[in-house]
Amino acid sequence: MSAARDLSIPAVIQATRPDTELATFAAGCFWSVELVFQRKDGVLQTQVGYTGGNKAEPTYKEVCAGSTGHAEAVRMEFVPKDISYSTLLTAFWNKHNPTQGDRQGNDRGSQYRSAIFYHTEDQRKQAEASKLKVQEDYENPITTEILPAGTFYPAEAYHQRYLEKGGQCASKGCEDNIRCYG
């Protein structure tokens, strides 16, 4: 990271233990996607940010302008013996409509596209198999991209755990309705 980088932007999360892995998903506005995964047993930490584009160290404003190619995404560290990648994929598919292209609900733009950024060959295989299976539930084609995880740029600090800071429950196992705003 360059010295000029805003210090209010956190460092990229990494796997902190040998028994953990990383997963990265984009499914619309990253605030609500993060809260879904924060609530999952076996997910140790989450971080919202930008990935899949072509601009180094993008800002939220740049990503929202649509000029960076990045998606709003959530990166997480998880313990596979406590929560499988397959279970994370199920949560991902259940969180959004993967047939909407560059939008989710009222949020429009390529930053809101659906994407799975795999960190291992096994994750790629599982993602592709799950996409084929989930397609059976939709009449329209799924637009979700499945891409290798590239550089992940954490979003500004005020975006991290945004809905939790706004009073929504992030406790493990919580099933309260997620109210996304912004």
C-alpha positions as CSV (number, residue, x, y, z in Angstrom):
1,M,0.0,0.0,0.0
2,S,1.3,3.4,-0.8
3,A,2.1,5.9,1.9
4,A,-0.4,8.3,0.3
5,R,-3.3,5.9,1.0
6,D,-5.9,7.3,3.4
7,L,-5.2,5.9,6.9
8,S,-8.9,5.6,7.5
9,I,-8.9,2.6,5.1
10,P,-8.2,-0.6,7.0
11,A,-5.6,-3.2,5.9
12,V,-6.9,-6.1,3.8
13,I,-8.0,-9.1,5.9
14,Q,-5.9,-12.2,5.6
15,A,-6.3,-15.8,6.8
16,T,-5.1,-15.6,10.4
17,R,-4.8,-19.3,11.1
18,P,-3.8,-22.4,9.1
19,D,-7.3,-23.8,9.4
20,T,-9.0,-20.9,7.8
21,E,-9.7,-19.8,4.2
22,L,-10.9,-16.7,2.5
23,A,-14.0,-16.2,0.4
24,T,-15.1,-13.2,-1.6
25,F,-18.6,-12.5,-3.0
26,A,-20.4,-9.6,-4.7
27,A,-24.2,-9.5,-4.6
28,G,-25.3,-5.9,-4.7
29,C,-24.8,-3.3,-2.0
30,F,-22.0,-4.6,0.2
31,W,-23.6,-3.5,3.5
32,S,-26.3,-6.1,3.5
33,V,-24.2,-8.8,2.0
34,E,-21.7,-8.3,4.8
35,L,-24.3,-8.6,7.5
36,V,-25.5,-11.9,6.1
37,F,-22.0,-13.4,6.5
38,Q,-21.3,-11.7,9.8
39,R,-24.2,-13.7,11.2
40,K,-22.8,-17.0,10.1
41,D,-21.1,-19.3,12.6
42,G,-17.7,-20.2,11.3
43,V,-17.1,-16.8,9.7
44,L,-14.4,-15.1,11.7
45,Q,-14.2,-11.7,10.1
46,T,-15.7,-9.8,7.2
47,Q,-14.6,-6.8,5.2
48,V,-16.3,-4.8,2.5
49,G,-14.4,-3.4,-0.4
50,Y,-13.8,-3.3,-4.1
51,T,-12.5,-5.9,-6.5
52,G,-12.8,-7.1,-10.1
53,G,-11.9,-3.8,-11.7
54,N,-8.9,-2.1,-13.2
55,K,-8.2,0.9,-10.9
56,A,-5.7,0.6,-8.1
57,E,-6.9,1.9,-4.7
58,P,-10.3,3.1,-5.8
59,T,-12.5,5.3,-3.6
60,Y,-16.2,4.7,-3.0
61,K,-17.0,7.7,-5.1
62,E,-15.0,6.4,-8.0
63,V,-16.6,3.0,-7.8
64,C,-20.1,4.5,-7.7
65,A,-19.3,6.6,-10.8
66,G,-18.8,3.3,-12.7
67,S,-15.4,4.1,-14.0
68,T,-13.3,1.6,-12.1
69,G,-14.8,-1.7,-13.2
70,H,-14.9,-2.8,-9.5
71,A,-17.8,-4.5,-7.8
72,E,-18.8,-3.8,-4.2
73,A,-17.8,-7.1,-2.5
74,V,-17.4,-8.8,0.8
75,R,-14.2,-10.7,1.7
76,M,-14.3,-13.0,4.7
77,E,-12.2,-15.4,6.7
78,F,-13.9,-18.6,7.6
79,V,-13.2,-21.9,9.3
80,P,-14.2,-24.7,6.8
81,K,-14.7,-27.3,9.6
82,D,-17.3,-24.9,11.1
83,I,-18.9,-23.6,7.9
84,S,-18.4,-25.1,4.5
85,Y,-17.7,-23.1,1.3
86,S,-20.9,-24.8,0.0
87,T,-22.9,-23.3,2.9
88,L,-21.4,-19.8,2.1
89,L,-22.4,-20.3,-1.5
90,T,-26.0,-21.1,-0.5
91,A,-26.1,-17.9,1.6
92,F,-24.7,-16.0,-1.4
93,W,-27.4,-17.3,-3.8
94,N,-30.2,-16.8,-1.2
95,K,-29.1,-13.2,-0.6
96,H,-29.8,-11.8,-4.0
97,N,-31.3,-12.3,-7.5
98,P,-28.4,-13.5,-9.6
99,T,-30.3,-12.8,-12.9
100,Q,-30.4,-9.0,-12.7
101,G,-27.1,-8.2,-14.3
102,D,-25.7,-4.9,-13.2
103,R,-28.2,-4.2,-10.4
104,Q,-29.9,-5.4,-7.3
105,G,-33.3,-4.0,-6.6
106,N,-33.1,-0.2,-6.9
107,D,-29.3,-0.2,-6.9
108,R,-28.0,0.1,-10.5
109,G,-24.5,0.0,-12.0
110,S,-21.8,-2.5,-12.6
111,Q,-20.6,-2.1,-9.0
112,Y,-23.7,-4.0,-7.9
113,R,-23.2,-7.0,-10.2
114,S,-23.2,-10.6,-8.9
115,A,-19.8,-12.3,-8.7
116,I,-18.0,-15.0,-7.0
117,F,-14.2,-14.4,-6.7
118,Y,-12.7,-17.8,-5.9
119,H,-9.4,-18.2,-3.9
120,T,-8.7,-21.9,-4.7
121,E,-9.4,-24.3,-7.5
122,D,-11.8,-26.2,-5.2
123,Q,-13.8,-23.0,-4.7
124,R,-14.0,-22.5,-8.4
125,K,-15.3,-26.0,-9.0
126,Q,-17.9,-25.6,-6.2
127,A,-19.0,-22.2,-7.5
128,E,-19.5,-23.4,-11.0
129,A,-21.4,-26.5,-9.8
130,S,-23.6,-24.4,-7.5
131,K,-24.4,-21.9,-10.3
132,L,-25.6,-24.8,-12.6
133,K,-27.7,-26.1,-9.8
134,V,-29.2,-22.7,-8.8
135,Q,-30.0,-22.0,-12.5
136,E,-32.7,-24.7,-12.3
137,D,-34.6,-22.3,-10.0
138,Y,-34.6,-19.4,-12.4
139,E,-36.3,-18.9,-15.8
140,N,-33.9,-16.1,-16.8
141,P,-30.1,-16.8,-17.1
142,I,-27.9,-16.3,-14.1
143,T,-25.5,-13.4,-14.8
144,T,-23.1,-14.2,-11.9
145,E,-19.5,-14.0,-12.8
146,I,-17.1,-16.6,-11.5
147,L,-13.6,-15.1,-11.5
148,P,-10.3,-15.7,-9.7
149,A,-9.8,-13.5,-6.7
150,G,-7.6,-10.6,-7.5
151,T,-6.5,-7.6,-5.6
152,F,-9.1,-6.6,-2.9
153,Y,-9.2,-2.9,-1.9
154,P,-10.9,-2.4,1.5
155,A,-13.6,0.3,1.5
156,E,-13.3,3.3,3.6
157,A,-13.6,2.7,7.4
158,Y,-17.1,4.1,7.7
159,H,-18.4,1.4,5.3
160,Q,-17.0,-1.5,7.5
161,R,-19.8,-3.2,9.5
162,Y,-22.1,-0.3,8.5
163,L,-25.4,-1.9,9.2
164,E,-24.2,-3.3,12.5
165,K,-23.0,0.2,13.5
166,G,-26.5,1.4,12.5
167,G,-28.1,-0.8,15.1
168,Q,-28.8,-4.0,13.1
169,C,-28.0,-7.3,14.8
170,A,-24.8,-9.0,13.7
171,S,-24.9,-11.8,16.3
172,K,-24.1,-15.3,15.1
173,G,-27.3,-17.1,14.1
174,C,-29.4,-13.9,14.1
175,E,-32.3,-14.1,11.5
176,D,-33.7,-10.6,11.9
177,N,-34.7,-9.0,8.6
178,I,-31.9,-7.0,7.1
179,R,-32.9,-3.4,6.4
180,C,-30.5,-2.0,3.9
181,Y,-30.5,1.7,3.4
182,G,-28.2,4.3,1.9
